[in-house]
């Protein structure tokens, strides 16, 4: 046997042995039953955006949610379609077929919402106060408010480890030293009052030259507040000289990994 033939034969045997071992390993893995993942998880589909203004002002101020949008008014109703996943078209087709008083419908891909515009406020209010379902999923509707320079959206990234209602009241009481709170938007679990403690938004009409702090201490926790044009502040280390994306504390932890 020539030398090159011997080398080729040895290489072929090695590859065959390797394939055989891999096949045995794969067969073993297939025969081993997969352990079910029973880790509890939070289904965000169970939550919908609502106005929780009454948490601050009392039950007499319970109202339907209104969102800021260009051209918003009492004549315009928004209907977000993202929750319907691959069935968005049919869901929008269904809700559109249920409306007989609508003057026009505007599709906004950026907001992932269709806006229904009416000639009369009463017709818009009728749609807003009617419940619709498509494939056993409720169709969410909300009122709209026109964007105005005087309206500032104060974002509260999270309210972990504090009592949410008490925290909302404390934040709003502080904000009203700098303007007027018009509404509070949060995700609430359907058929309950359980709040998702992330992504809360407060609509504030600021006083001229108002200086709102980026942090407020509530129940020994530091809560961050952010808005368009606010000064640099980090919601991780609670310091006011950098953004979270530039946080040296986070960077130091990543370097240790």
N, C-alpha and C positions, 0 to 999 in steps of 0.2 A: 504494500500500500504506500502510495506517495505521501509525503509529509503534509501537503495541502489537503489531501483527502482525509487524513487522520484528524486534522484540526477541524475540518468541516463536520465530520462525524461527531466529534466531542461537543461542538457547539450545538448541533442538532439535539443531542441527548440532554444537554443542559436546558435548552428551551422547552423540550418535551416535559422534563421533570418540573420546571417552573409552572408550566400550564397546568400540569396535573395537580400541583399543590394549590394553585389558585382555584381550580375547579372544586377541590375538596373543601376549601375555605368557604367558597360561595354556597356550596351545597349545605354546609353546616349552618351558615347564616340564614338560609331559606328555611331550614327546619326549626330554627329557634323562633318561637312566637314573639312578635313585637309587643312590648309592654305598653298598654294604653296610656296616653298622656292625660292624667286626670287633674292637671294643674288648673285651678280656677282662673278665668280671664274675664275682662270687662268688655262687654259687647257694646261698642259705641252706637250701634244701630238701635239700642234700647233708649237712647236719649234724643231729645229734640230741643231746639232753641226756644226759650220762653222769656217773657219779661218777668223779672222778680222785683220790680219797682216797689211792690207792696211789702217786701221784706224790710224796706227802709221807711216807707211812708204809712204803712198799715193796710189792712185788708180792703178798706174803702177805695184804695188806689190800684186795685187789681185791674189789669188791662191786657189786651192782646199785644204781642210783640210788634214793634215797628223797627225797620232797619233803614240805615242811611243808604241812599242810592241817587244817582243822577236822575233828575226829573221826578223824584219821589213826591207823593202827595196823597191826599185822602181818596183820590180817584184811581190809584195804582196799587195793585196787589201782587206780591211776589210768590212764586211757587218753585222752590228748589227741586232739581231732578236727580241729584247725585245718589241719593239713597236707593234708587231703583236699579242701580248697576246696569246690567245689559238690557233691562226692560224699560229704559228711560223713554224711548219713543212712544211705546204703547201707553205708558202712564200719562204722559203729557197729552197724547191723543184722547185718552179717556176724559181727563179733567176738562179739556177744551170742549169736548162734546156735551158736557154738562152745563155749560154756561151759555145763556141765550141773550144776555144784556151787554156782553162785552163789545166795546167799540174797536179795540185792536189788541194784538198780542205781540210782544217784543221778546225775541230770543236773545239771551246774553250768555255767550259761551264762557266769557271770563268769570262771571258770577255763578255760572252753572244753574241759571234760573230763567224761567219764563215770567214776564211781567204782563198782567192783564190790566188794561186801561179802560175805564168806564166813563160814560158821559155824566152819570149821576152818582153822588156819594152813597145814596141808599143802596144802589146795585152793588157797589164795591163792598159795602158793609155786609150785605146779604151773603156774598161769596165767602167773606172772611169768617162769618159766624156759622157756616155750614160745614159739617164733617163729611169728607169723602174718603173712600177706600178703593185701592186697586190691588188685586191679588192678596187681599187680607192685610195690606200695609196701608196705614193712614197717609193721606196726602197732606203735607204741611203747607200752610199758607201764612203769610205775614203782611202787615201793613208797611208802608214806606214813608220815609221822611227825606226831603230834599237836602242834598249836601249844602252846607253853608260854612263860610270861613269861621264863624263864631262858635260852631259846634266842634268840640274836641272829643275824640274817643279815647278814654283812659283804659288801658289794658292791664288786667291783673292776671299774670301768667298762672299763678297757683295759690290756693288757700289750704294747703295741707297742714294738718296738726293744729288747726284752730277751729272754733265753732263758726261755721260759715255765716249764719244769720247775724251773729254778733259782729263778725269781721266786716261784713257788708255795711252794717250800720255805722261802724267806727270809721270806715274809709269814706263813706258818703258824708258823714258829719264833718270830717276834715276837709273834703273837697268843697263843701258848700261855704267854707270860709273864703274860697277863691272863685266862686261862681254858683251856678244853679244846676243840680242834677236833674236831667230830663227823663232818663230811663236807664235800666240796668238789664243787660242781656246775658243769659247763661244757659248751659245745657242742663236740662232736668230730666230725670228718668220718667218715662211714660207711665201714667196712672199712679204716680207717686209724687212726693215733693223732694226726693233725694237729688241733691245737686252734684254734678260732676265738677270737682274743685279745680278745674283748669280752664283757661281761656275766657274768663269773665270780662265783659266790656261795659263801661259806664259812659253814657252820653252826658257830657258836661258843657254848659255854656259858660266859658271862662270870663272872669272880669278882666278888664284891660290891665295889662302889666302884671297879671297874677303870676306868682312864683310858687308853683306846686312842688312839694318835695317828692323825690323818687322812692322814698321808703317810709313806711309807717310801722311802728312796733305794736303788735297786738298779741296779748297773752304770751309774752316772752318770745314771740316769733317775729322776724323782720319780713314784712310783705313788700314786694316790689311793685311799683306803678310805672307804666311806660306809655308814651304817646308820641305822635309824629312831631319831630322837632325838639324832643326833650334832650337834656344833657346826657352825656355818657353815664351809664350805670350798669352794674353787673348783678343779675338776679341770682348768681351762684354764691359769690363771696360777699355780696351786699356792700360793695364799695362803689364809689362814684367817679372814678377816674378812667374807667375803661368799660367796653362792652363784654358780654359773656364770651363772645368769640375770641376775645383777646385776653381772657382771664389767666393770669400767671399761676393761680392755684390749680386750675384744670390742667394746664400745660405741665406743671411739675408732677402731677399724678400720672399723666400719660407717659412721661419720660421714665417713670419707675417701672413700667410694665415690661 
